[in-house]
Amino acid sequence: MTINNFPLKKFEVPVSIAFATDAKLSSAGDMGGTIISGLSCPAVINGTQATFEVSIDGVTFTGLLDPDTGADYIVPIVASKSVPLKTTYFLPFRFVKVKTVTDQTANRVFKLASML
């Protein structure tokens, strides 16, 4: 795929939720200057919604606010499906964590889709 005759490069950054007592928050995905555009879900997941935590420096993470609603930015999640994300919400941030609303009962790997 190209935009104005320039090739569009696409990337996936895997993030993992390790099974534990409070297994909702993934490891941090380093987007490294790419533009996050989607979330791919694993074949098995618990729950139907996810939110995000973001960071500029990879140390201090905060919840991602949906400026249209004034609440956490929430997306639906479904096993083996992908969901597009509002790229403008993520533009200022280099690091992203996925946070499921429901505890995961096993290790899960989500993929953050991005483009350059």
C-alpha positions in Angstrom: 0.0 0.0 0.0 1.2 3.5 -0.8 0.2 7.0 0.1 1.3 9.7 -2.3 3.7 7.1 -3.9 5.4 6.4 -0.6 5.2 2.9 0.7 3.3 2.5 4.0 5.1 0.3 6.4 3.1 -1.7 9.0 4.3 -3.1 12.3 3.0 -5.2 15.1 4.2 -4.8 18.7 3.3 -7.7 21.0 2.3 -6.9 24.6 1.7 -9.6 27.2 -0.6 -10.0 30.2 0.9 -12.5 32.5 -1.5 -14.6 34.5 -1.6 -13.5 38.2 -4.0 -12.6 40.9 -4.7 -9.2 39.2 -4.1 -10.1 35.6 -5.4 -7.1 33.6 -2.4 -5.0 32.6 0.0 -5.8 29.8 3.6 -5.2 29.4 4.5 -1.9 27.7 4.7 -1.7 23.9 7.4 0.6 22.6 5.8 2.2 19.5 9.1 3.8 18.7 7.8 6.7 16.5 5.2 4.7 14.7 1.5 5.5 14.7 -0.7 3.0 16.6 -3.8 2.2 14.6 -5.2 -1.1 15.8 -5.3 -3.8 18.4 -5.3 -7.5 17.6 -6.7 -9.9 20.2 -5.5 -13.4 21.0 -7.6 -16.5 20.2 -8.8 -16.7 23.9 -9.5 -13.8 26.1 -11.6 -13.0 29.2 -13.9 -10.0 29.0 -15.2 -7.8 26.3 -13.5 -4.4 26.8 -10.1 -2.9 27.1 -8.6 0.4 28.1 -5.1 1.8 27.7 -2.3 3.2 29.8 0.2 5.5 28.0 3.6 7.0 28.7 6.1 9.4 27.1 9.1 8.1 29.0 8.2 4.4 29.6 8.3 5.0 33.4 5.2 7.0 34.3 2.0 5.6 32.9 -1.5 7.1 33.1 -4.9 6.1 31.9 -5.7 7.2 28.3 -8.7 9.6 28.4 -11.2 9.8 25.6 -11.6 13.6 25.0 -15.0 13.1 23.5 -16.5 11.5 26.6 -14.2 12.6 29.4 -13.8 9.0 30.6 -11.3 6.2 29.9 -10.9 5.4 26.2 -12.6 2.0 26.0 -12.6 -0.4 23.0 -14.4 -3.7 22.5 -12.3 -6.8 22.4 -13.2 -10.2 20.9 -11.1 -13.3 20.6 -9.2 -13.6 17.3 -10.5 -10.2 16.1 -8.9 -6.8 15.6 -10.2 -3.4 16.4 -9.2 -0.1 14.8 -8.0 2.6 17.3 -8.3 6.4 17.2 -4.8 7.2 16.2 -4.9 10.8 17.3 -5.4 9.7 20.9 -2.0 7.9 20.9 0.1 10.4 18.9 1.8 12.1 21.9 2.8 8.8 23.5 5.6 6.3 22.8 4.7 3.5 25.2 1.3 1.8 25.4 -0.1 -0.8 27.8 -3.4 -2.7 27.2 -5.6 -3.1 30.3 -8.5 -5.5 30.1 -11.5 -4.8 32.3 -11.7 -8.5 33.3 -8.9 -10.5 34.8 -7.2 -12.9 32.4 -7.2 -16.6 33.5 -4.0 -17.4 31.5 -1.1 -15.6 29.8 -2.4 -13.5 26.9 -0.5 -11.7 24.0 -2.2 -8.8 22.3 -0.6 -7.1 19.3 -0.6 -3.3 18.8 -0.8 -2.6 15.1 1.0 0.5 13.9 2.2 2.2 10.7 5.0 4.5 9.7 
